[in-house]
Amino acid sequence: YRLIVSVAGVVLVSIVCLAFYDDLLGILMRPINEAVATYQARNPGAVVQMTTEGVTGAFTLYFRVGFTAGLVLSCPVWLYQLWAYIAPALMKTEKKVALGFLGAAIPLFLFGVAVGYLVTPKGFAAMLQFNQPDVVNLNELNRFLDFEVRLLLVFGIAFLLPVVLISLNLMGVVTGEQLGKFRAPA
């Protein structure tokens, strides 16, 4: 039941997001567009083009953008369903720790994604600098979207690491001393 509600939430929000495809694509394209502008300012005459591959490339991109936005925007639904599935198996003290974890994890994850979103244009611009000025750089949009989403997830997960370690410590799974053994000597 919880899985069906989660999937239904993602699907419904994704369908609504398809109505805002142009705006969502603009949001997802902002980092690469800024990087291209920076690259072209440093290398006048350089050409960078975004492409779709094959007959179904644009069609696939349309649904990927909608699904990606739907997955992110429906996170309260599926996170609650995950919590409701796990909560009956937890003891009272574990529930408090888990609620604290969720309370801190969601904003930290979103903050990490936001930081990644703001930083990626600089990284993309640095990667474009490896191109020769007389070579046209073609970027397939579906592959770019995959790369961007993975990069943003890495930033979000990196911001979650302290919360995960504190939660594991509070639950008694790992201690500060155990973690200290893995720290590099100064």
PLY file of the C-alpha trace (Angstrom):
ply
format ascii 1.0
element vertex 186
property float x
property float y
property float z
element edge 185
property int vertex1
property int vertex2
end_header
0.00 0.00 0.00
2.75 2.47 0.98
4.65 1.76 -2.25
1.52 2.26 -4.36
0.75 5.59 -2.65
4.37 6.71 -3.16
4.37 5.78 -6.85
0.95 7.40 -7.35
2.23 10.60 -5.72
5.28 10.71 -7.98
3.20 9.99 -11.10
0.54 12.61 -10.30
3.08 15.33 -9.51
5.07 14.38 -12.64
1.96 14.78 -14.80
1.34 18.23 -13.32
5.01 19.12 -13.91
4.68 18.29 -17.61
2.43 21.34 -17.94
5.41 23.46 -16.85
7.95 21.74 -19.11
9.40 24.90 -20.66
9.94 26.57 -17.30
11.44 23.42 -15.77
13.76 22.89 -18.73
14.89 26.51 -18.37
15.70 25.89 -14.71
17.65 22.72 -15.53
19.47 24.44 -18.40
20.53 27.55 -16.43
23.86 26.09 -15.21
24.98 25.03 -18.69
23.73 28.24 -20.29
25.78 30.29 -17.80
28.81 28.09 -18.42
28.46 28.45 -22.19
28.16 32.25 -21.87
31.32 32.35 -19.73
33.17 30.07 -22.16
32.11 32.07 -25.21
33.09 35.35 -23.51
36.62 33.96 -23.05
36.68 32.33 -26.51
34.85 34.52 -29.04
33.64 32.45 -31.95
33.49 29.21 -29.97
30.37 27.17 -30.65
28.56 25.06 -28.06
25.30 23.43 -29.06
22.75 21.44 -27.12
21.26 18.56 -29.09
18.80 15.73 -28.81
19.78 12.40 -30.27
17.49 10.50 -32.61
13.84 10.84 -33.44
12.69 10.15 -29.88
15.30 12.33 -28.14
13.03 15.34 -27.54
10.13 13.08 -26.54
12.32 11.29 -24.00
13.64 14.59 -22.67
10.08 15.87 -22.17
9.17 12.96 -19.91
12.53 12.90 -18.11
12.18 16.54 -17.12
8.64 15.92 -15.87
9.65 12.80 -13.94
12.71 14.44 -12.38
10.67 17.41 -11.19
7.87 15.11 -10.03
10.26 12.96 -8.01
11.77 15.98 -6.27
8.51 17.84 -5.65
6.68 14.75 -4.39
9.38 13.98 -1.80
7.09 14.85 1.15
4.67 12.13 -0.02
7.17 9.33 -0.47
9.27 10.32 2.55
6.16 10.22 4.74
5.20 6.83 3.28
8.70 5.53 3.99
8.47 6.86 7.54
5.00 5.34 8.06
6.33 1.98 6.85
9.36 1.98 9.16
7.90 3.68 12.26
5.93 0.70 13.68
9.15 -1.32 13.95
11.00 1.34 15.95
11.14 1.76 19.70
10.16 5.09 21.26
13.75 6.37 21.55
14.57 5.26 18.01
11.51 7.12 16.70
12.76 10.34 18.32
16.18 9.94 16.73
14.63 9.09 13.36
12.29 12.11 13.50
15.23 14.34 14.36
17.13 12.82 11.47
14.28 13.51 9.03
13.81 17.02 10.43
17.45 17.84 9.75
17.98 15.67 6.68
15.37 17.17 4.38
16.55 20.81 4.68
20.21 19.78 4.55
19.66 17.67 1.45
17.76 20.49 -0.28
20.43 22.99 0.78
23.13 20.73 -0.65
21.24 20.44 -3.93
20.86 24.24 -4.01
24.59 24.75 -3.39
25.36 22.24 -6.14
22.98 24.05 -8.50
24.73 27.38 -7.81
28.25 25.94 -8.13
27.82 23.78 -11.26
28.05 26.62 -13.82
31.66 27.21 -12.72
32.46 23.51 -13.05
30.81 23.26 -16.46
32.70 26.37 -17.63
35.97 24.82 -16.46
35.21 21.63 -18.42
34.38 23.63 -21.55
37.82 25.32 -21.38
39.38 22.02 -22.51
37.73 22.44 -25.93
39.75 23.81 -28.79
38.26 27.11 -30.00
37.71 25.80 -33.56
35.89 22.63 -32.41
32.10 22.64 -32.07
31.07 21.21 -28.70
27.84 19.16 -28.95
26.04 18.27 -25.73
23.20 15.75 -25.84
20.45 17.02 -23.52
19.40 13.64 -22.09
22.98 12.82 -21.13
23.49 16.30 -19.74
20.33 15.96 -17.63
21.58 12.61 -16.26
24.93 14.18 -15.40
23.39 17.25 -13.78
20.93 15.24 -11.67
23.71 12.91 -10.47
25.90 15.88 -9.62
23.11 17.57 -7.64
22.37 14.31 -5.80
26.05 14.00 -4.84
25.97 17.51 -3.38
22.73 16.75 -1.50
24.06 13.47 -0.11
27.35 15.10 0.89
25.41 17.57 3.04
23.59 14.63 4.69
26.75 12.87 5.85
27.06 14.69 9.21
23.41 13.94 10.06
23.87 10.26 9.19
26.97 9.99 11.37
25.31 11.75 14.32
22.23 9.53 13.99
24.36 6.39 13.90
26.18 7.63 16.99
22.91 8.37 18.84
21.56 4.92 17.99
24.77 3.32 19.26
25.76 1.83 15.91
29.06 3.68 15.78
30.95 5.80 18.33
33.02 8.92 17.93
36.11 6.96 18.91
35.49 4.42 16.14
35.13 7.20 13.60
38.24 8.93 14.94
40.34 5.86 14.08
39.65 6.49 10.37
40.70 10.14 10.51
44.01 10.92 8.88
46.74 12.03 11.30
47.41 15.76 11.29
0 1
1 2
2 3
3 4
4 5
5 6
6 7
7 8
8 9
9 10
10 11
11 12
12 13
13 14
14 15
15 16
16 17
17 18
18 19
19 20
20 21
21 22
22 23
23 24
24 25
25 26
26 27
27 28
28 29
29 30
30 31
31 32
32 33
33 34
34 35
35 36
36 37
37 38
38 39
39 40
40 41
41 42
42 43
43 44
44 45
45 46
46 47
47 48
48 49
49 50
50 51
51 52
52 53
53 54
54 55
55 56
56 57
57 58
58 59
59 60
60 61
61 62
62 63
63 64
64 65
65 66
66 67
67 68
68 69
69 70
70 71
71 72
72 73
73 74
74 75
75 76
76 77
77 78
78 79
79 80
80 81
81 82
82 83
83 84
84 85
85 86
86 87
87 88
88 89
89 90
90 91
91 92
92 93
93 94
94 95
95 96
96 97
97 98
98 99
99 100
100 101
101 102
102 103
103 104
104 105
105 106
106 107
107 108
108 109
109 110
110 111
111 112
112 113
113 114
114 115
115 116
116 117
117 118
118 119
119 120
120 121
121 122
122 123
123 124
124 125
125 126
126 127
127 128
128 129
129 130
130 131
131 132
132 133
133 134
134 135
135 136
136 137
137 138
138 139
139 140
140 141
141 142
142 143
143 144
144 145
145 146
146 147
147 148
148 149
149 150
150 151
151 152
152 153
153 154
154 155
155 156
156 157
157 158
158 159
159 160
160 161
161 162
162 163
163 164
164 165
165 166
166 167
167 168
168 169
169 170
170 171
171 172
172 173
173 174
174 175
175 176
176 177
177 178
178 179
179 180
180 181
181 182
182 183
183 184
184 185
